[in-house]
């Protein structure tokens, strides 16, 4: 059995330094095809953390950081009495996928968010990195489809 731990983390400069190698691997896997340079605005993340609008959860195996989830948490603009969490990033090392760890981690994140009154959680799922079967097993349902287009490139 893997010695795995889940925890909520405060995003600060030290933690961002620990997170950066995973963020780079994550970007290479799911966003490099966009052709837009990887350049996170860490100052805005730190500001959102300070404002209480960010939740970061991590997965560690034998003490090593192997996954994370970051959510923006706020009162929904259309449903002002409802607290929502919108997933910004979710990552688990490839070698650990399809072992139930991701499902267990997402479920744990949901329990943490539920404890603080979040009513709705939204996950963004890339077509080519589709983890919707896991979400379905956890009781999620498809509610929207997002489409993107580069406006600075000829189409």
C-alpha positions as a printed Julia matrix, in Angstrom:
155×3 Matrix{Float64}:
   0.0    0.0     0.0
   1.25   3.45   -0.89
   2.05   5.85    1.92
  -0.2    8.6     0.55
  -1.35  11.79    2.22
  -3.76  14.5     1.14
  -3.56  17.97    2.61
  -4.74  21.52    2.14
  -1.89  23.91    1.47
  -1.62  27.66    1.71
  -0.1   29.01   -1.46
   2.97  31.04   -0.56
   6.29  31.66   -2.32
   8.0   28.64   -0.73
   5.22  26.28   -1.76
   5.17  27.71   -5.3
   8.87  26.81   -5.56
   8.04  23.21   -4.56
   5.11  23.12   -6.98
   6.9   24.53  -10.05
   8.44  21.25  -11.35
   4.99  19.59  -11.29
   3.36  22.65  -12.88
   5.86  22.5   -15.75
   5.19  18.78  -16.35
   1.46  19.46  -16.2
   1.75  22.27  -18.74
   3.84  20.12  -21.08
   1.21  17.38  -20.91
  -1.96  19.38  -21.42
  -1.28  22.92  -22.62
   1.91  22.97  -24.68
  -0.19  22.45  -27.83
  -1.64  25.93  -27.4
   1.67  27.48  -28.4
   1.37  30.08  -25.64
   4.37  30.38  -23.31
   4.06  28.96  -19.79
   4.24  31.99  -17.54
   1.97  31.74  -14.46
   1.11  35.01  -12.71
   2.16  33.89   -9.25
   1.53  37.36   -7.81
  -2.16  37.06   -8.68
  -2.32  33.57   -7.17
  -0.72  34.92   -3.98
  -3.21  37.81   -3.97
  -6.14  35.45   -4.43
  -4.83  33.28   -1.6
  -4.56  36.34    0.62
  -8.13  37.35   -0.32
  -9.41  33.88    0.65
 -10.46  33.0    -2.92
  -8.1   30.07   -3.52
  -7.99  26.51   -2.22
  -5.02  24.29   -2.91
  -4.92  20.59   -2.09
  -1.99  18.23   -2.56
  -1.22  14.53   -2.88
   2.03  13.18   -1.5
   3.4    9.66   -1.76
   6.1    8.86    0.81
   6.42  12.62    1.36
   6.97  13.46   -2.33
   4.59  15.92   -3.99
   2.91  13.98   -6.82
  -0.35  15.84   -7.42
  -2.39  18.92   -6.72
  -5.73  20.6    -7.24
  -6.36  24.34   -7.12
  -9.85  25.81   -6.99
 -11.19  29.35   -7.2
 -13.85  29.62   -4.47
 -16.38  32.45   -4.58
 -20.02  33.42   -4.4
 -21.44  32.71   -7.83
 -22.39  35.89   -9.72
 -25.63  34.36  -11.02
 -26.52  32.58   -7.78
 -25.26  35.03   -5.16
 -26.31  32.91   -2.18
 -24.32  29.93   -3.46
 -20.62  29.3    -2.85
 -18.93  27.65   -5.86
 -15.5   26.09   -6.41
 -14.14  26.13   -9.95
 -11.12  23.92  -10.58
  -8.2   25.87  -12.02
  -5.73  23.0   -12.25
  -5.76  19.32  -11.32
  -2.77  17.04  -11.8
  -1.55  13.62  -10.74
   1.73  12.08  -11.92
   1.08   9.79  -14.89
   2.56   6.73  -13.18
  -0.07   7.0   -10.43
  -3.14   7.28  -12.62
  -5.7    4.49  -13.04
  -5.02   3.24   -9.5
  -7.95   4.97   -7.8
  -5.75   7.66   -6.28
  -7.21  10.41   -8.49
 -10.78   9.43   -7.64
  -9.94   9.26   -3.94
  -8.18  12.65   -4.12
 -11.06  14.39   -5.94
 -13.53  12.92   -3.45
 -11.36  14.12   -0.56
 -11.13  17.63   -2.12
 -14.94  17.65   -2.41
 -15.29  16.76    1.27
 -12.93  19.61    2.21
 -14.87  22.07    0.06
 -18.22  20.79    1.37
 -17.05  21.37    4.96
 -16.6   25.06    4.25
 -20.0   25.43    2.61
 -19.24  25.03   -1.09
 -22.48  24.07   -2.85
 -21.23  23.46   -6.41
 -17.9   22.23   -7.77
 -17.01  22.68  -11.43
 -14.2   20.71  -13.09
 -12.69  21.64  -16.43
 -11.79  18.57  -18.49
  -9.63  18.62  -21.62
 -10.9   16.4   -24.44
  -7.49  14.74  -24.83
  -6.93  14.35  -21.08
 -10.43  13.18  -20.26
 -11.03  12.16  -16.66
 -14.82  12.45  -16.93
 -15.32   8.72  -16.2
 -13.8    9.35  -12.77
 -16.04  12.36  -12.24
 -19.11  10.34  -13.26
 -18.22   7.66  -10.7
 -18.15  10.4    -8.07
 -21.62  11.67   -9.01
 -20.69  14.55  -11.3
 -22.67  15.18  -14.47
 -21.8   17.05  -17.63
 -23.36  20.5   -17.55
 -21.46  22.55  -20.1
 -18.95  22.36  -22.96
 -16.21  24.96  -23.44
 -14.74  25.85  -26.81
 -11.58  27.88  -27.48
 -10.07  29.74  -30.42
  -6.77  31.55  -30.84
  -7.58  35.03  -32.14
  -3.97  36.03  -32.79
  -3.48  33.21  -35.34
  -4.96  32.85  -38.8
  -7.79  30.34  -38.84
